[in-house]
């Protein structure tokens, strides 16, 4: 890192965690309240009034939409780009790993934990949260 001009470092930061963990709140802080873009699969399910309406059968479209938005930001050489999503399974991260490599961005994966006890805003059931937690993959080494 010493030989790299730190002024020109660009980063793709993936914020992952279960619903209600605070991914969106952290993304807002890290993006300096919108100075840098924050993308989410949830964005696909928001209407113009900001109401969230999840449709399971369109989930794959939401994944693609988020990837496309991220790719456009990378193409535009935006210095910091944030993606906030559950990313519970490794395959969900892989497209972003490839994009970071393709555009020569540093990649960071940040896990957000729910120490504050907040509830998720998307009404994901406790049963579903427990299922997500069981399949949550972590790579520490």
N, C-alpha and C positions, 0 to 999 in steps of 0.2 A: 504494500500500500504506500510505502514511502516514495517509490518512484512514480506513482500516479499523481497527477495534478488533482488535488482534492476538490478544487472548484468545479471540475468537470465530471465528477462521479454522479452517475444516475442509478437510481434504485427502484426496484419493484418490490413492494412490501405486501406480503399476504398475511392478513389477520384472520386467524382461525379460532373457532371455539363454538361451544354449543349455543343455541338460541338463548338470549338473555344474559350472556356473559359480558357484554359491553363492547363488542367489536365495533359497532357503528359509532359509539361514543368515543372510543379510543381513536378511530379513524378520523373523526372530526377534529380532535385535538392535534393529532400528528400531521394532518393535512393543513394545519394552521387555518382552521375554519373555512376550508374550501379553496385555499390558495393552490393546492394540488388536488388532482381528481381522486375521488373514491368511487370505486365500482362495486356493485353487489348483485348477486343473482336476484335478490329481493326487488331491485329496481324494476325488473321486467314485470312484476306483478303489482306495481303501484300505478294508480290512475292519475289523471291530471290534478285531482284534488288532494292527492297524497294518501288515498285509502289503499290498503293492501288487500288483494284478493288472489290468494294462491290457487293455482289450478295444476294438479299433479300431472295431468296429461301434457302440459306445456312446459314442464320442468326442463326437459332437454333443450328447448328453445331458449330458456333463460340462461342456461349454462353457455350456450353458443353466443348469445347476445353479450354477456359479460366478457367473454374472451375477445369478441370483436371490438368492443369498446376499449379494452386494455391494449389490444394490438394497435389500434389507431393512436392511442396516447403514446405508445412506444415509438411508432413511426414519426410522430410529431416531436420526438425527443424531449418530452416533458421530464424534468429532472427527478421528480418523485411521483410514483403512482402507487395507489393503495387499492387492494382488493379485499373486501370484508365478506367472508363467507364461512360456513361451518367447516368445510374441507375436512370432514371426518375420516375419509378414506384416501389413501395415497393417490389413486388414479385421478382424483379431483384436482390435485396439485400439479400433475404432470404437464398439462398444456401450458401452464404459467412458467414452469421450469424451462420448457422449450422456447417460449417467447423471450424470456430473460436472456437466454443464451444467444438466440438469434439476433437480438438487438444490443447485445453486449451490456446488459444491465446487471448490477449487483442484485442478488436475490436474497430476501430475508423472509423467513416464515416465523411469525410471532403467534404464540398461543395465548389467548385471553381466557383467564379463569374467572369464575363467578364467585369471588370472595365477598362481594357486596350483597349477595342474596336477591338480586333483582329477578323479576319474572320476565319471560320473553314476551314481546309485544305481538307475536303472531299466533298466539293461542295454541302453541304446540303442547300436546298433552304430556303429563309427567311420564306416562308409559312410553311415549315416543322419545322423550328426552333420555330415558334410561336405555332404550335400544341404541340410540345414537352414541351414548357414552360408552357402551360395551364394544362398539365397533370402532371407536376413535383410535386412530393409529398415531403413535408418537415416535419420532426418530431422534433420539438423543445423541447417537454417535454415528 
